[in-house]
């Protein structure tokens, strides 16, 4: 069972099921690649996650925005990971780095 949803997220195996849970207020829609960095609201960039996950990602995005302003990073990837056939990502990993500097910022969000 999803701790935040009361729904077994391993059984959410289609966009249609995820959208129905979203319509019922049990999931929220979130952009994988943040709009602050050019992420678009297109199917390939939209995931459905338990309530509260987008707030966590928003905090991380705020940190990334500050890092860009401070010229600490200039590249970003966001990668969802899945368990079984679930349409809901189980983890979202971000990788941020600067092409001319050493070091990376690699936060991940455990979704379920």
N, C-alpha and C positions, 0 to 999 in steps of 0.2 A: 504494500500500500504506500502511496506517496504520502509522506508525513504532512505535507501542507494541503493536500487535496482530498485525502480519503479515497483516492482512485488508484488502482493498480496501474501504474504508468507503463509497465511492461506489456499490458494488453492494449495500449493505445498505438495501433499499428498503421494508422492512415491519417492523412490530412483531414479527411471528413470527420473522423472521430475527435481529433484534436480541436477542430473548429466548433464542433457541437459542445465540447467541454468548455471551450472559450465562451461560447454563447451562454452557457449555464453559469458563468462566473467562476469556474473551477480551475481554469488555466488563464494565463495572460499571453499576449502576443509580444514578441520582442525581436528587434533587429539584431542579428549576429554582429555584423560589422557596423559600428556606430554611425549614426547620421552626422555626428560632429566631424567625422573623417570621410564623409562622402557616401556612406552606406545608404542604399536605396530601399524603399519598401517594395521589394519584388519577392516572388515566392522563394527564390534561392537564398534570400537573406533573412527570411522570417522563420522563427521557431516559436513553438508554444511551450511554455514552461509553467511550473507551479507559481502561485501568487507569491510575490516578494523577491523572486529571482531577478527581475528587471531592475529593482531598486539596488540590489547588490552590484549588478553590472553597471548601473549608473554611477555608483561611487567609484568603481574602477575606471570608468570612462573619464570621470572628473580628474582622477590622478593622471591619466594619459594625456589629457588636454594640458595640464600643468607641465608635464614632462616635455610636450611639444613646444610650449612657450619658452621653456628653459633650455631648449635645444638639446635635450638629453636623448630624445628618440626622433626618428624620421621614417620608421617602417613599422607596420603592424599587421599581424595575421590573427584571425580568430577561427578556431577549429572546434566544431562540435564533435563529441564522442557519443556513441549510442550503445545500449545494451540490447542484445537480441534483435528482434524486429521492431522494437519500439520506435515510434515517430518522434518521441520526446527525447531530447538529448539528456544523457546522464551526467555529462560534464561539458563545460565550455572552457577551453584553454586559449589564453591570449598570449601572444609573443610580440614584445615591442623591443626595438633596438635602434641604434643609430649606425648608419653605414660607415661612418668615419670614426667611431669610438668603440671601445671595448665595453662589454657588459650588456646584459639584457634584463628586462622586466617580464616575468612569466607568470602572471597570476592565473589561477583556474577557479572555476565555480563548480562545486559539487551540486548538481541539480537534484538528483535522486539516487 
